[in-house]
Amino acid sequence: MNRKSFLGALTGGLGTSYFAMAATEKGRAKTIKIVQFDAAGNRTGVEEVEKIVKSDEEWRKQLTPEQFEVTRKKGTERAFTGKYADNHADGIYHCICCNTPLFDAKTKFESGTGWPSFYQPLAKENVKDIVDTSYGMARTEVECARCAAHLGHVFEDGPKPTGLRYCMNSASLNFTPRKG
């Protein structure tokens, strides 16, 4: 076997091994604990669920182009353009990708930023904070704990009682009016 054939076989073998390993990892999705809520926003308990892992192709089939760009590619919708920036209805905001309950309208406030802002999530277990150093600054990114959808960022300039401002993208949320 010449060098070119050997390297080709080696590379092909590694590629096959990599894809086999990736498929195995995807099939062995980790589980996490999230807090569930009823339609009235009452906590119903903690549930152990599988993390949701999909390919970009699968997410593209499920989401609009804007939702995909924001949630899967960490994009940001333009200020004052999101459908929930001026929403004052009572209800629960869920992840657009996996329907995990994230925020209660009772914690939403007018931040003047042009994005829906909340002073706390429904349950800390349902969101994940990640250090974001993009664009030459340190911020705290907020992701859905179940599917890793990018939701927005949290800042320490919010109102009482937490002093936090969860600045979220409307494109990452789905609003359900409160029932009951």
C-alpha positions in Angstrom: 0.0 0.0 0.0 1.4 3.4 -0.9 1.5 6.4 1.4 -1.5 8.1 -0.3 -3.7 5.0 0.0 -2.6 4.4 3.6 -3.5 8.0 4.6 -6.8 7.8 2.7 -7.7 4.6 4.5 -6.6 6.0 7.8 -8.6 9.2 7.3 -11.6 7.4 6.1 -11.4 5.1 9.1 -11.2 8.0 11.5 -14.1 9.7 9.8 -16.2 6.6 10.1 -15.2 6.2 13.7 -16.1 9.8 14.4 -19.5 9.6 12.9 -20.2 6.3 14.6 -19.2 7.8 17.9 -21.3 11.0 17.3 -24.4 8.8 16.5 -23.8 6.8 19.6 -23.5 10.0 21.7 -26.7 11.4 20.2 -28.5 8.2 20.9 -27.3 8.3 24.5 -28.8 11.7 25.3 -28.2 12.9 28.8 -31.1 13.6 31.1 -31.7 16.8 33.1 -34.2 17.9 35.7 -36.6 20.7 34.8 -39.5 22.1 36.7 -42.9 21.7 35.1 -45.8 24.2 35.4 -49.5 23.9 34.7 -51.4 26.3 32.4 -52.0 28.7 35.4 -48.3 28.9 36.0 -48.4 26.8 39.2 -45.3 24.6 39.8 -46.4 20.9 39.4 -43.1 19.2 40.1 -39.6 18.4 38.9 -39.3 16.0 36.0 -36.3 14.2 34.7 -36.3 14.5 30.9 -33.9 13.7 28.1 -31.9 16.7 26.7 -33.0 17.4 23.2 -30.2 17.2 20.6 -31.0 17.7 16.9 -29.0 18.4 13.8 -29.2 21.8 12.2 -31.2 20.2 9.4 -33.8 19.0 11.9 -34.0 22.4 13.6 -34.4 24.2 10.3 -37.4 22.0 9.5 -39.0 22.9 12.9 -38.1 26.7 13.1 -38.6 29.8 11.0 -35.3 31.2 9.5 -35.3 33.9 12.2 -36.0 31.5 15.0 -33.2 29.2 13.8 -30.7 32.1 13.5 -31.5 33.3 17.0 -31.8 30.0 18.9 -29.3 27.8 17.1 -26.7 30.3 15.9 -26.8 32.7 18.9 -28.3 35.6 16.8 -30.2 38.6 18.1 -33.3 40.1 16.7 -33.4 43.8 16.1 -34.6 45.8 19.1 -38.3 46.8 19.1 -39.1 44.2 16.3 -40.0 41.1 18.3 -43.6 40.1 18.8 -43.3 40.0 22.6 -41.5 43.3 23.3 -44.9 45.0 23.9 -46.9 42.0 25.0 -48.6 42.8 28.3 -50.9 39.8 28.4 -50.8 37.4 31.4 -49.3 34.0 30.7 -46.2 31.8 30.4 -43.3 32.1 28.0 -41.9 28.7 26.7 -38.9 27.8 24.7 -39.8 27.9 21.0 -37.6 24.8 20.3 -38.7 22.4 23.0 -41.6 24.0 24.9 -39.9 24.1 28.3 -41.6 26.7 30.5 -39.1 29.6 31.0 -40.7 32.9 32.2 -43.9 34.1 33.8 -45.4 37.3 32.4 -45.8 38.5 36.1 -42.0 39.0 36.1 -41.9 40.9 32.8 -41.1 44.6 33.0 -40.5 47.5 30.7 -36.7 47.9 30.4 -36.7 50.3 27.4 -34.3 48.1 25.5 -36.7 46.8 22.9 -36.6 43.2 24.0 -38.8 41.3 26.4 -37.2 41.6 29.8 -37.9 39.6 33.0 -36.4 39.9 36.4 -36.3 36.1 37.0 -37.0 32.8 35.2 -39.9 30.6 36.3 -37.3 28.1 37.6 -33.6 28.4 37.6 -33.4 24.7 36.6 -35.0 25.5 33.3 -32.3 27.9 32.1 -28.6 27.7 31.9 -26.2 30.7 32.3 -23.0 30.6 30.2 -20.1 33.1 30.1 -20.2 34.8 26.7 -17.0 36.7 25.7 -18.0 37.4 22.1 -17.8 41.0 20.7 -14.9 41.8 23.1 -17.0 42.0 26.3 -18.0 39.6 29.0 -21.7 38.9 29.3 -23.9 36.1 30.6 -25.7 34.2 27.9 -29.0 32.4 28.8 -29.8 29.1 27.2 -32.7 26.7 27.6 -31.5 23.9 29.9 -33.2 21.2 27.9 -32.3 22.0 24.3 -29.5 24.6 24.5 -31.5 27.2 22.6 -30.0 30.7 22.8 -32.6 32.8 24.6 -30.7 36.1 25.2 -28.5 37.5 28.0 -28.9 38.4 31.7 -27.6 41.7 33.1 -27.3 43.0 36.6 -29.3 46.2 36.0 -32.8 45.0 36.6 -35.5 45.9 39.2 -36.1 44.5 42.6 -36.4 41.9 43.9 -33.5 40.3 42.0 -31.7 43.2 40.4 -31.5 41.1 37.2 -32.7 41.8 33.7 -33.2 38.7 31.6 -33.2 40.3 28.1 -34.7 37.7 25.8 -35.3 37.4 22.1 -39.0 37.1 21.1 -37.9 34.7 18.4 -36.7 32.2 21.1 -40.1 32.3 23.0 -43.6 31.1 22.6 -46.3 32.8 24.7 -49.2 30.9 26.2 -52.0 32.9 27.9 -52.6 31.9 31.5 -55.5 29.6 32.1 -57.2 29.1 35.4 
